[in-house]
Amino acid sequence: MKIDAIALHHVELPLVTPFETSFGREYNRPCILVELHAEGLVGWGECVAGSGPWYSYETIGTAWHVISEFLVPQLLGQNLDSPADLVARFGRVRGHAMARASVEAAFWDILAQAQGLSLATLIGGEKQRVAVGVSVGIEPTLPELLSRVESYLSDGYGRVKLKIKPGWDVQVVRAVRERWPDLLLQVDANSAYTLEHAPIFKAMDDLNLLLIEQPLHHEDFVDHAKLQAQLQTPICLDESIHSPEHARWALDVHACKVINIKVGRVGGLTAAKQIHDLCAERGIPVWCGGMLETNVGRAANVALATLPNFTLPGDISASDRYYREDVAAPDFVLNDDSTLSVPSAVGSGVSINQSRLQAARLRHLELRA
Ligand code: NPG
């Protein structure tokens, strides 16, 4: 397929409710939407880099720079047969996984359309519905957290992830566990602790958690392995895994028993599938993480989660948990069994709403062959 043009759209949408993690509170979420034109078709991908280098070193600014200056020039006017071709063209670029993933996502969307398949079918997915949960941010007080959880449970979410940080951990998690003894519950520290905090995690070991996500340093495997050896609860790595190689290294040193796969963090759907396959071979469950995506990114996440070893519910909540007016449609709606339905339409399954895109857009750039 000959790549004719690529456009970048920097958009920002207000979140339905502010979202607080151990590195701060977000009221609005920016993203870059990548629009790729080839042979009369248009594919879309979402770059999940944030406004600042908090979760990752990548930001909207670095991603815009890397996509426009280094990735797009590798593709314009070129003939690409497969995602492997595209991945090979990006082979010289170190890091910048979120930038690479967004361009690759737009190409997968086009490829699915060209082959008359849904994205889920194209990647080898097997499910019509994917199990999902909801990620609950840090709240000003415990009563406010409990009422937030209650409201998500009444929406129908069957799995809850609580954000934790020093001072907002064991007591909070215990309170939620006591109120809902059978709830599928997990926690996410976003690297807010060190090995010296091991007693905090040991204190959570009897709270029947599905997993403890990224408790320690965002690049660490060694200390996570030491902590995992002291715990029954599985440690799940998120920030530390940037590629299939990282996944193998982490598993080889027993740094975790579960991996969170985010397409952006690992550099694209091809790498995400490779990590999925590696984990399946090693008997390690995976689940799909979320980055407060618009429906463009959510469609790719839902497709990814149809692969068979995605056996834990993903952070892929329904569209109404994030934005009042998404830039793409249709919205994803929560089913009674805490699942989202997998689009059967050709391509990613969502289309851009041009007027909403323009209303939410801060800048854009068109690059042609
Ligand atoms: O439902 O998309 C979602 C949010 C899931 O908690 C979530 N994401 O650390 O995994 C994370 C966190 C996050 C969101 C991190 C935005 C960075 C930015």
Boltz pocket constraint, residues with backbone or C-beta under 6 A from the ligand:
constraints:
  - pocket:
      binder: B
      contacts: [[A, 21], [A, 48], [A, 50], [A, 55], [A, 134], [A, 135], [A, 188], [A, 190], [A, 238], [A, 289], [A, 290], [A, 291], [A, 292], [A, 293], [A, 315], [A, 316], [A, 317]]
      max_distance: 6.0
